[in-house]
Amino acid sequence: MNLRDLQSGFIHYLLDEPSTVPQAVHGEAEAGLAVYHNAYRSQLVDCLKDSYERLWAWLGDDGFEAAARHHIALNPPHSWTLGDYGHGFAATIATLYPDDPEVTEIAALDWALRRAFDGPDAAAFDLSRLAQVDWDEAVITFVPTLDLLPVKTNCGAIWNAIAAGQDVPGAAMLPAPGWVRVWRVALQPHFTTIEQAEVDAIRLAASGLSFARLCDRLAQDMGMDSAVEAAGRYLASWVQDGLIADIR
């Protein structure tokens, strides 16, 4: 057996795929091989638990470990850091729990918050500069950790209750599909549930549209008076929440 075959066989062995490696070692080497076999999965399960703490709490030890091992078998690490290993786990959860959408949404929220924590730094907009802004020409730049997640369940309420150690509500569908806004302030990730109109406004602003043109676009859907009121409300929320990095 050459080195390449040995390396390939070792990977197959770790992934529980057909391999000639177990037959090629004996005695103490065989015991050592078993240690690697067990440690490989254990480390990756622990990595997923670290990134998906609320999902772990929701599914319980056995349910989470079963889902994690299923994911590990299909998705070997592909990055230089295990911090990236949780990528795609929410998609695996969706295939395992097709009739329980809250499970997938809790997973997606866990991952979005972890990505926000690990994301690029950006100072929030200095409120003292607001008076200098020309709102006819102003273009908003959001912090790079901003993410928007579509939701149709009360995953946010479940996540918050688990995090706070409170009584966790049962899963329930929202009256209408909604969105969760995720971002980071300093070192603390945050999320909040928002309406479709705010998602539209964020996307328009992020596209480089000026604030004045954003109001015009919103007015096409809700009328000018309502659009101006809504845009002002959204802007106040974005500034207060530390969602804006710059207004230029």
N, C-alpha and C positions, 0 to 999 in steps of 0.2 A: 504494500500500500504506500503510494507516494504522499508527499505532504499535502498536495492539493486535495487528493481523495480523503485524506484524514481530516482536513479542515471541513470539507463539505459534509462528511459523515458525522462529524461532531455537531455541526449546526442541525442536521436532520435529527440527531439524537435528542438535542435540547428541545426541539419542536415536536417530539413524539412522532416523527415520520420514520419510514423504513430506513435503517442504518446498519452498516456492518461493524460500526465501532464497538458496540458492547461485546461482540464475539471476538474482537481483536485484543481485548485487554483481560487480565486475570489478576486475582489476588488483591493486593492493596490498591492497585490501579483501578480495579473495578469499583471498589468502595469510593475512591476519590471521584470517579466519573459520576456516581450517583449523587454525590454532594453538589456537583455542578448542575446536574439535571434538576434537582430540587431548588437550588439557590436561584437559578435563572428565572423561574416562574415567580418565586417568592418576592424577588426584588421588583419585578415588573408589576405584580399585584400591589405591592406597597406603594409603588410609584403612582398607580392609578388611584389608590385610596387617598393619597396626598392631594391629588388634583381634583378629586370628585368626592369630597367629604360628605356633602349633603345627600348626594345620590347613594353613597354607602349607607348612611343612616336610614334613608328611605327604604332601600332594598333589604337591609340587614346583612349580617356577615355572610351567610350562606348564599343568598341571592347575588350579592355583589361579587363574591369570589367566583361563582360559577360564570357570571357574565365576563369578568376580567379574564379568566382562563380561556374562555371562548375567543375573546379578542386577541389574546396573546398568541394563541395557536395560529391565527390568521394574519397577524400583523407584527412581525419581528421589528425591533428598534431600527430606525433608519437615520437618526440624527446623532450628532456628536454629544448631545446632552439628553438625559432622560426627562428633562423638563418639557421636551416636545412630545414625549411618548403618548400623552393623553389625546393627541390630535386624532380625530376619527372615532373615538370611543362612543360618542353620542350616536353616531351612525350605526355602530354595532348594537347599541341599546335599542335603537329603533327597530332593528330586525328581530331582536329577541322579545320585545314587548310591543307588538304592532297594535294591540287593543288597549294599551295604557299610555296615551300620549303624554301624560304628566311625567312619566319616567324619562322619556326622551328630552322633554323640556327642562326638567331639573338638571339632567346631564349637560345640556347645552348651556344652561345658565352657569353651572359650576365651571365649565371650561372657559366661557367668556370672561368670567371674573378672574380666573387664573391668568388668562392671556392679558387682561388689563393690568394685573399686578406686575407681570413680567414685561409689560410694554414700554415703549420709549417715554422718557421724561418730557414734560412740557409744562412750563409755568402757566398758571391761569391768567387771564387778561386782567390788567391793572385797572380797577374800577375808577381810579382818579382820572383816567384818560377818556371816560365816557363823554364828558362835556366837550371834548375836542373833535368828536366824531362827526363827519358829514354824512348823515344817514341817506342822503340821495345817492351817494357813491360808495357807501361802506360795503365791504365784502368781509364776511365772517370766515375765520379759520378755526376749526374745532380741534380739541386735543386729539393726539393720534390714537389714544386708547378707546375712543368712542366706538361702540358697536351697537347694532340694532337687531333684536331677535324677535321673530314672529312667534306669538303664543296663542293658544286657544284654551288653556287650562289655568287653574289657580296656582301654577308652579311657583310664582313669586311669594305667595302667602305661605305655601308649604316650606319653601327655602328659608324664609324669615323665621318661621316658628321653630324649625329645627335649629337654626343658628342661635336663637335666643333661649333654647331649652324650654319652650312653652308647649302647650298642648297643640299637636299638629293636626290641622284640619284634614278631612278626607279629600281625595281628589275630586274636582268638579270642573265642568266645562264653563268657560266664560259666556256671558250672554251674547257676546259677539267677539270675533277674533281681535286680538290686540297686539301690542308690541311691548318689549322691555328694552329700555335704554341702559347701556352699561358703559361706565367710564371710570377713571381713576382720578382722585384728588390727592396730591402728595403721594403717600404710600398706601392709601386706602381705596380699594375698589368700591364702587357703588352701583346700585341699579334702582330703577323705578319704572313703573308701568306708565305708558303714555298712549295717547290716541293716534289714530291714523293720520289726522291732519297735522300733528306735530312731526310725525315721521316724514310726511311730504315736505314740510318746511325745512327740516334738517337736510334732506336730500337736495332740495333746491339751493339752500345756502352752501352746502358742501360742494356743489357743482360749480361754484364761482359766481353765482347770480348775486347782484347787489341786493341789499336789504329792501330798497325801494321796489325793485323788480320782483322780489319775492312777494311783497305785499300785493302787487298787481296780479301775480299768478294765483295767489290764494283768493283774491277777490273774484276770480273767474268761477270759483267753486262755491264761495259762501257769501258773496256780496262785499262791497268795499268796507262798510262800517264793521261788519263781523271780522273781516280779514285784518283790518288795522288793530282791532282789539286783540285778536288771537295772536298776531305777530308780536305785539307788545308784550303779551303774556308769556309767549315762548321765549322771547329775548330776555326778559327778566329772569325766567327760570334758568336759562342757559348761563347767564352771567353769575347768578347766585350759586348755582351748582358747580361752578368752576369748569364748565363744559367748553368754554371759549378760550382759545390760546391767543388769538389776535383778531383785531378789527382794523382793516386797513383801507 
